Amino acid sequence: MNPYIISASRREDIPAFRSKWFLERLQEGKFSIQGFYQNYEVNLDKLKLIVFWTKNPQPLIEHLDEIPYDYYFQFTLNHYPEYELNVPELNKRIQTFKDLSNELLLH
């Protein structure tokens, strides 16, 4: 089996809304995923990298030390308040970007 990458958050912003769930799955060493057409299980024994797609990584920042895999963030800072009702204000997201950047420099 080849190493693989988990693209976390394409359908849901996991760092913003499901950080605790994600960390629990990492501890278990597997994910059970409900797909559109089938359910499947992902074992983490060959995991190479996690890509987090988010507009709010703040809930995950304090838990980065709990992630035993390589990872990086795709952090979107665009501003569409009329469409994105559950996204922090832009100035808060900019501060979160700075906080995340500083935290990643420490790792």
Buried (B, 14 or more C-beta within 10 A) or exposed (E): EEEEEBEBBEEEBBBBBBBEEBBEBBEEEEBEEEEEEEEEEBEBEEBEEBBBBBBBBBBBBEBBEEBEEEBEBBBBEEEEEEEEEEBBEEEEBEEBBEBBEEBEEEE
